[in-house]
Amino acid sequence: MITKEYLILAPEGMHARPATAMVKLAKQYQTTILLKKGEKTAKLNSLLNILSLGIKGGEAIVLEFDVAEEAAAAGAFDTFFADHLKDW
């Protein structure tokens, strides 16, 4: 299992556009990806799962990657957060 922590830089937090992009990215891999914020956990396979966590700007989230393509998926999310999420 690979665990990565990311800081949400956008002041408006996690909203529909980046959450949809995260779900699309997650569906490209044959792995289970969990999104954690504090004590709350959601599978990264649904827009509503992500939005239900109420992630605000400045908060930290954790992604857990498990099974077959975890290294490739973790690398793809590193790129996603570095290149895209700061602009949303």
Secondary structure, DSSP 8 states (H G I E B T S, - for coil): -EEEEEE--STT-S-HHHHHHHHHHHTTSSSEEEEEETTEEEETT-HHHHHTT---TT-EEEEEEESTTHHHHHHHHHHHHHHTGGG-
